[in-house]
Amino acid sequence: MPDGEKIEIPLGEMIETLRQELQVAQAQGTGQPIAFEIDKVELELQIVVSRKKSGDGKIAFWVLSVGGGVENRGESTHKIKLSLSPVSSRTGGRVKVSGQAEQPLSRE
Protein backbone atom coordinates (compact mmCIF):
# COMPACT_ATOMS: atom_id res chain seq x y z
CA MET A 1 0.00 0.00 0.00
CA PRO A 2 1.53 3.35 -1.01
CA ASP A 3 2.13 5.92 1.75
CA GLY A 4 -0.89 8.07 2.45
CA GLU A 5 -3.34 5.69 0.77
CA LYS A 6 -6.49 5.39 2.82
CA ILE A 7 -8.08 1.96 3.08
CA GLU A 8 -11.44 1.88 4.82
CA ILE A 9 -12.88 -1.30 6.30
CA PRO A 10 -16.48 -1.29 7.55
CA LEU A 11 -16.55 -1.72 11.35
CA GLY A 12 -19.03 -4.60 11.08
CA GLU A 13 -16.75 -6.43 8.63
CA MET A 14 -13.76 -6.01 10.96
CA ILE A 15 -15.73 -7.44 13.91
CA GLU A 16 -17.00 -10.35 11.76
CA THR A 17 -13.40 -11.12 10.70
CA LEU A 18 -12.36 -11.10 14.37
CA ARG A 19 -15.19 -13.53 15.15
CA GLN A 20 -14.02 -15.84 12.35
CA GLU A 21 -10.40 -15.70 13.54
CA LEU A 22 -11.47 -16.64 17.08
CA GLN A 23 -13.45 -19.58 15.67
CA VAL A 24 -10.38 -20.73 13.71
CA ALA A 25 -8.21 -20.48 16.85
CA GLN A 26 -10.79 -22.45 18.80
CA ALA A 27 -10.97 -25.19 16.16
CA GLN A 28 -7.16 -25.41 15.88
CA GLY A 29 -6.84 -25.68 19.67
CA THR A 30 -9.26 -28.58 20.05
CA GLY A 31 -7.51 -31.48 21.78
CA GLN A 32 -4.47 -29.44 22.82
CA PRO A 33 -3.25 -29.95 26.41
CA ILE A 34 -3.40 -26.23 27.26
CA ALA A 35 -6.60 -24.19 27.09
CA PHE A 36 -6.92 -20.40 27.00
CA GLU A 37 -10.17 -18.93 28.23
CA ILE A 38 -10.88 -15.59 26.62
CA ASP A 39 -12.07 -13.04 29.16
CA LYS A 40 -11.97 -9.93 26.98
CA VAL A 41 -10.86 -8.88 23.56
CA GLU A 42 -9.79 -5.26 23.61
CA LEU A 43 -9.36 -3.36 20.38
CA GLU A 44 -8.16 0.19 19.96
CA LEU A 45 -9.13 1.44 16.54
CA GLN A 46 -8.74 4.55 14.50
CA ILE A 47 -12.04 5.10 12.74
CA VAL A 48 -13.53 7.56 10.29
CA VAL A 49 -17.05 8.77 10.84
CA SER A 50 -18.75 9.97 7.67
CA ARG A 51 -22.24 10.81 6.54
CA LYS A 52 -23.39 10.08 3.03
CA LYS A 53 -24.89 13.10 1.35
CA SER A 54 -26.98 11.08 -1.06
CA GLY A 55 -29.79 8.70 -0.24
CA ASP A 56 -30.81 8.38 3.38
CA GLY A 57 -27.84 10.24 4.88
CA LYS A 58 -26.82 7.42 7.25
CA ILE A 59 -23.68 7.67 9.35
CA ALA A 60 -20.96 5.11 8.55
CA PHE A 61 -18.05 3.91 10.71
CA TRP A 62 -14.90 2.82 8.86
CA VAL A 63 -11.79 1.31 10.44
CA LEU A 64 -8.59 2.78 8.98
CA SER A 65 -5.65 0.65 8.01
CA VAL A 66 -2.29 1.29 9.65
CA GLY A 67 -0.88 4.54 8.34
CA GLY A 68 -4.25 5.62 6.95
CA GLY A 69 -5.25 9.23 7.18
CA VAL A 70 -8.22 11.40 6.42
CA GLU A 71 -7.99 14.16 3.88
CA ASN A 72 -11.59 14.58 2.72
CA ARG A 73 -13.74 17.27 4.25
CA GLY A 74 -16.85 16.07 6.01
CA GLU A 75 -15.01 13.16 7.63
CA SER A 76 -13.42 13.09 11.03
CA THR A 77 -11.02 10.61 12.58
CA HIS A 78 -11.64 9.22 16.07
CA LYS A 79 -9.99 6.64 18.27
CA ILE A 80 -12.29 4.18 19.99
CA LYS A 81 -11.63 1.28 22.30
CA LEU A 82 -13.91 -1.74 22.18
CA SER A 83 -13.97 -4.30 24.96
CA LEU A 84 -15.63 -7.47 23.75
CA SER A 85 -16.40 -10.49 25.92
CA PRO A 86 -16.75 -13.48 23.58
CA VAL A 87 -19.36 -16.02 24.63
CA SER A 88 -20.52 -19.23 23.02
CA SER A 89 -23.82 -18.84 21.20
CA ARG A 90 -24.61 -22.44 22.21
CA THR A 91 -23.76 -22.43 25.92
CA GLY A 92 -23.58 -18.73 26.81
CA GLY A 93 -20.24 -19.45 28.55
CA ARG A 94 -16.86 -17.90 27.88
CA VAL A 95 -15.01 -19.02 24.77
CA LYS A 96 -11.93 -21.21 25.04
CA VAL A 97 -9.43 -21.65 22.24
CA SER A 98 -8.66 -25.24 23.24
CA GLY A 99 -10.15 -28.25 24.99
CA GLN A 100 -9.57 -29.17 28.63
CA ALA A 101 -6.13 -30.37 29.69
CA GLU A 102 -6.17 -34.16 29.95
CA GLN A 103 -3.16 -34.42 32.25
CA PRO A 104 -1.06 -31.98 34.28
CA LEU A 105 1.93 -30.51 32.50
CA SER A 106 5.31 -31.67 33.72
CA ARG A 107 7.67 -28.98 35.02
CA GLU A 108 11.18 -29.46 33.84
C-alpha positions in Angstrom: 0.0 0.0 0.0 1.5 3.4 -1.0 2.1 5.9 1.7 -0.9 8.1 2.4 -3.3 5.7 0.8 -6.5 5.4 2.8 -8.1 2.0 3.1 -11.4 1.9 4.8 -12.9 -1.3 6.3 -16.5 -1.3 7.6 -16.5 -1.7 11.3 -19.0 -4.6 11.1 -16.7 -6.4 8.6 -13.8 -6.0 11.0 -15.7 -7.4 13.9 -17.0 -10.4 11.8 -13.4 -11.1 10.7 -12.4 -11.1 14.4 -15.2 -13.5 15.2 -14.0 -15.8 12.3 -10.4 -15.7 13.5 -11.5 -16.6 17.1 -13.5 -19.6 15.7 -10.4 -20.7 13.7 -8.2 -20.5 16.8 -10.8 -22.5 18.8 -11.0 -25.2 16.2 -7.2 -25.4 15.9 -6.8 -25.7 19.7 -9.3 -28.6 20.0 -7.5 -31.5 21.8 -4.5 -29.4 22.8 -3.2 -29.9 26.4 -3.4 -26.2 27.3 -6.6 -24.2 27.1 -6.9 -20.4 27.0 -10.2 -18.9 28.2 -10.9 -15.6 26.6 -12.1 -13.0 29.2 -12.0 -9.9 27.0 -10.9 -8.9 23.6 -9.8 -5.3 23.6 -9.4 -3.4 20.4 -8.2 0.2 20.0 -9.1 1.4 16.5 -8.7 4.6 14.5 -12.0 5.1 12.7 -13.5 7.6 10.3 -17.0 8.8 10.8 -18.7 10.0 7.7 -22.2 10.8 6.5 -23.4 10.1 3.0 -24.9 13.1 1.3 -27.0 11.1 -1.1 -29.8 8.7 -0.2 -30.8 8.4 3.4 -27.8 10.2 4.9 -26.8 7.4 7.2 -23.7 7.7 9.4 -21.0 5.1 8.5 -18.0 3.9 10.7 -14.9 2.8 8.9 -11.8 1.3 10.4 -8.6 2.8 9.0 -5.7 0.6 8.0 -2.3 1.3 9.6 -0.9 4.5 8.3 -4.2 5.6 6.9 -5.2 9.2 7.2 -8.2 11.4 6.4 -8.0 14.2 3.9 -11.6 14.6 2.7 -13.7 17.3 4.3 -16.9 16.1 6.0 -15.0 13.2 7.6 -13.4 13.1 11.0 -11.0 10.6 12.6 -11.6 9.2 16.1 -10.0 6.6 18.3 -12.3 4.2 20.0 -11.6 1.3 22.3 -13.9 -1.7 22.2 -14.0 -4.3 25.0 -15.6 -7.5 23.7 -16.4 -10.5 25.9 -16.7 -13.5 23.6 -19.4 -16.0 24.6 -20.5 -19.2 23.0 -23.8 -18.8 21.2 -24.6 -22.4 22.2 -23.8 -22.4 25.9 -23.6 -18.7 26.8 -20.2 -19.4 28.5 -16.9 -17.9 27.9 -15.0 -19.0 24.8 -11.9 -21.2 25.0 -9.4 -21.6 22.2 -8.7 -25.2 23.2 -10.1 -28.3 25.0 -9.6 -29.2 28.6 -6.1 -30.4 29.7 -6.2 -34.2 30.0 -3.2 -34.4 32.2 -1.1 -32.0 34.3 1.9 -30.5 32.5 5.3 -31.7 33.7 7.7 -29.0 35.0 11.2 -29.5 33.8 
